[in-house]
Amino acid sequence: MKHLLSTLFILLPSTALAQWASVSEPKEEVFSWTAPLWPSFWMAWTPATFALFCGIFGAIALIGLLEGFKLRDGLERRGILGLTTTLGDRLFISLLGSAYIFLAWLGLAGQPVWWPLAISMGWMVFCFWKV
């Protein structure tokens, strides 16, 4: 019994010191798509939402530049849906359809969401080609 207590008293400080030694080591930062970019900001901007909104605003800016410099009066055409649409109309229809594709996929199949991304890209190509 005496031998057991002396061993315990010898090991106890070494485990405590080992814990304190690991506190001073820097922790490795791991990238996360769901971690907030700015924790104290009023809106929880994650890298995924930031990339999505940058893509949407970039597409709107590209359509605006095309309309402003290359296609002055807009490129109107009548597609298979029977609508007369411009580039901005086709962008809006493709973004709205993509949102419905993702919502339907999440409601019916869940994750992962790589397949609805591919379907949405196909929908966008279809909208700009035929609508």
Phi and psi in degrees as a GROMACS rama.xvg file:
@    title "Ramachandran Plot"
@    xaxis  label "Phi"
@    yaxis  label "Psi"
@TYPE xy
-64.8532  -36.9924  LYS-2
-66.1641  -38.188  HIS-3
-65.8479  -43.1359  LEU-4
-65.5647  -40.0219  LEU-5
-67.0272  -36.5329  SER-6
-66.9027  -39.9387  THR-7
-63.5011  -42.142  LEU-8
-68.9038  -27.4348  PHE-9
-75.7526  -39.8774  ILE-10
-78.6252  -28.7145  LEU-11
-60.3958  -48.9872  LEU-12
-65.7829  -31.8231  PRO-13
-68.8793  -35.8949  SER-14
-70.1647  -36.4343  THR-15
-66.8437  -40.2458  ALA-16
-67.4323  -35.2844  LEU-17
-64.9312  -36.7793  ALA-18
-67.2948  -41.702  GLN-19
-69.8958  -29.7554  TRP-20
-67.813  -34.4501  ALA-21
-75.898  -16.9769  SER-22
-68.9917  -35.8118  VAL-23
-77.6772  -15.2597  SER-24
-74.2822  137.031  GLU-25
-70.514  139.638  PRO-26
-84.6836  144.544  LYS-27
-79.002  127.776  GLU-28
-79.3281  128.759  GLU-29
-110.627  133.508  VAL-30
-72.2658  136.596  PHE-31
-135.526  132.967  SER-32
-72.7843  -16.5234  TRP-33
-107.916  -2.20868  THR-34
-77.8218  139.402  ALA-35
-66.8311  141.492  PRO-36
-72.2286  -43.0074  LEU-37
-125.594  98.8952  TRP-38
-61.4429  -30.8217  PRO-39
-94.0511  5.45024  SER-40
-78.0313  157.273  PHE-41
-71.2171  -24.1043  TRP-42
-116.697  140.444  MET-43
-82.1654  82.0237  ALA-44
-79.4822  114.391  TRP-45
-99.9487  164.482  THR-46
-58.793  -32.737  PRO-47
-67.664  -45.8079  ALA-48
-69.0038  -35.0452  THR-49
-63.5145  -44.1456  PHE-50
-65.0629  -39.393  ALA-51
-62.5366  -48.5106  LEU-52
-69.2795  -34.7788  PHE-53
-63.773  -39.3557  CYS-54
-64.7533  -42.2432  GLY-55
-65.8979  -47.8884  ILE-56
-67.3753  -32.2191  PHE-57
-65.6491  -40.3694  GLY-58
-65.9179  -40.5622  ALA-59
-64.0289  -41.0159  ILE-60
-65.2114  -40.7179  ALA-61
-63.7459  -44.2049  LEU-62
-62.2142  -41.4495  ILE-63
-62.2636  -41.5231  GLY-64
-66.5321  -41.2135  LEU-65
-63.3541  -42.2573  LEU-66
-67.1238  -36.7087  GLU-67
-77.2213  -37.2007  GLY-68
-107.675  -39.6305  PHE-69
-98.175  -45.4237  LYS-70
-113.288  79.4487  LEU-71
-53.2257  -51.6126  ARG-72
-94.3732  8.74231  ASP-73
84.8505  149.864  GLY-74
-102.65  89.3526  LEU-75
-87.4763  139.298  GLU-76
-151.934  159.461  ARG-77
-103.354  117.45  ARG-78
-97.298  -165.352  GLY-79
-73.9333  -17.3421  ILE-80
-81.6219  -6.7489  LEU-81
83.0718  11.9081  GLY-82
-100.615  144.817  LEU-83
-90.7209  115.415  THR-84
-125.733  153.274  THR-85
-106.334  -177.25  THR-86
-62.0052  -40.8297  LEU-87
-64.9647  -38.7588  GLY-88
-63.2592  -42.304  ASP-89
-67.0943  -36.1238  ARG-90
-63.9605  -44.2435  LEU-91
-62.748  -44.4264  PHE-92
-63.3798  -40.3042  ILE-93
-69.873  -38.3102  SER-94
-68.0096  -40.229  LEU-95
-65.7968  -43.1814  LEU-96
-64.0322  -38.0918  GLY-97
-64.3236  -38.9848  SER-98
-62.5774  -42.0722  ALA-99
-67.102  -36.5083  TYR-100
-62.79  -46.104  ILE-101
-65.5884  -42.439  PHE-102
-63.8817  -42.4092  LEU-103
-65.3759  -40.9876  ALA-104
-63.476  -46.029  TRP-105
-64.667  -35.2214  LEU-106
-72.4725  -33.8491  GLY-107
-96.4333  -39.352  LEU-108
-116.436  -26.6702  ALA-109
84.8495  -147.556  GLY-110
-98.2297  160.741  GLN-111
-78.7151  163.859  PRO-112
-109.662  27.5506  VAL-113
-74.2401  -36.4815  TRP-114
-65.9058  -45.6386  TRP-115
-65.6522  -25.7644  PRO-116
-63.8649  -44.4722  LEU-117
-65.448  -41.175  ALA-118
-63.9613  -39.8141  ILE-119
-66.0996  -38.455  SER-120
-64.093  -41.1342  MET-121
-63.0909  -40.3695  GLY-122
-62.4931  -40.2982  TRP-123
-66.2567  -42.2831  MET-124
-62.3539  -42.6556  VAL-125
-61.3106  -43.2357  PHE-126
-64.0721  -42.6071  CYS-127
-76.644  -18.579  PHE-128
-92.7314  -41.7006  TRP-129
-117.481  -20.4885  LYS-130
